Amino acid sequence: MDKIAFQVVSGRVSGATWCPSPNFNARPVGEVISLLVVHNISLPPGQFLNSYVEAFFQNRLPVDDHDYFKEIHDLRVSAHLFVDRKGGVTQFVNLNDRAWHAGVSCFEGREQCNDFSIGIELEGTDEIPYTDAQYQALKQLTLAIQSEYPRITSERITGHSDIAPQRKTDPGPAFDWEHYRRLIS
């Protein structure tokens, strides 16, 4: 088995760049983290390897840089982690806190997935294949998260589209679930 490249200590992921978002709050008292949600994001849509995702999750998106930013700049969202196209990992919210990534959502009959989930954003789109570096980073993150939060079994890893099917399509058909599941098995 591969050595785990990341380690979770008190909700912080060693090896990830810390870029704190103000968009989080406490999980409900006694809540157990038991779900991992895979997302995608690119800002502007389809453009990669810039600092716009970080700015968006920190509420400092430069509105004048792109027309699309005018549509989303008032949103207050975040994810726990972001994996860029090169496999670099940025952490925005402590894993023990509730990031605002899932929105209106339901998993196995339970609503409000933000309460009990960890959200990982992959830099990408529904249609553009993800990179091997992203799959490798996601694998290592998943193994570290599962080590710290054992209720996140492979059956409790899902896509945003699965918990919010009427609203979301990510991580999209370009995400190779079979490949990812083989990597983490």
PEVEN-V61494 format. One record per pair of residues at least 12 apart in sequence whose ideal C-beta (glycine too) atoms are under 6 Angstrom apart, sorted by the first residue. I is the first residue (numbers start at 0). GAP is how many residues later the second one is. Records with the same first field share a line. If there is no record, write none. Layout:
I: GAP + GAP
This chain:
3: 139 + 140
4: 135
5: 134 + 135 + 138
6: 137
7: 136 + 140
10: 83 + 84 + 85
12: 78
15: 73 + 75
16: 73
17: 73
18: 35 + 71 + 73
20: 36 + 37 + 57 + 71 + 72
22: 53 + 54 + 55 + 77
23: 54 + 69 + 73 + 74 + 75
24: 73
26: 71 + 88
27: 87
30: 84 + 85
31: 119
32: 116
33: 82 + 117 + 122
34: 72 + 81 + 82 + 121
35: 82 + 116 + 121
36: 65 + 80 + 82 + 121 + 123
37: 82 + 121 + 133
38: 82 + 121 + 131
39: 82 + 84 + 130 + 131
40: 12 + 80
41: 81 + 83
42: 13
43: 22 + 24
45: 79
47: 37 + 75
48: 36
52: 29
56: 21 + 35
60: 12
76: 23
77: 14 + 15 + 21 + 22
78: 20 + 22 + 40 + 42
79: 13 + 15 + 19 + 38 + 39
80: 39
81: 39
82: 39 + 51 + 54 + 55
83: 39
84: 38 + 46
85: 47
86: 46 + 47 + 49 + 50
88: 48
94: 23
97: 16
98: 20
100: 18
101: 12
104: 58 + 59
106: 56
112: 50
121: 12
125: 43 + 46 + 48
126: 47
127: 46
128: 45
138: 44 + 45
141: 42
158: 12
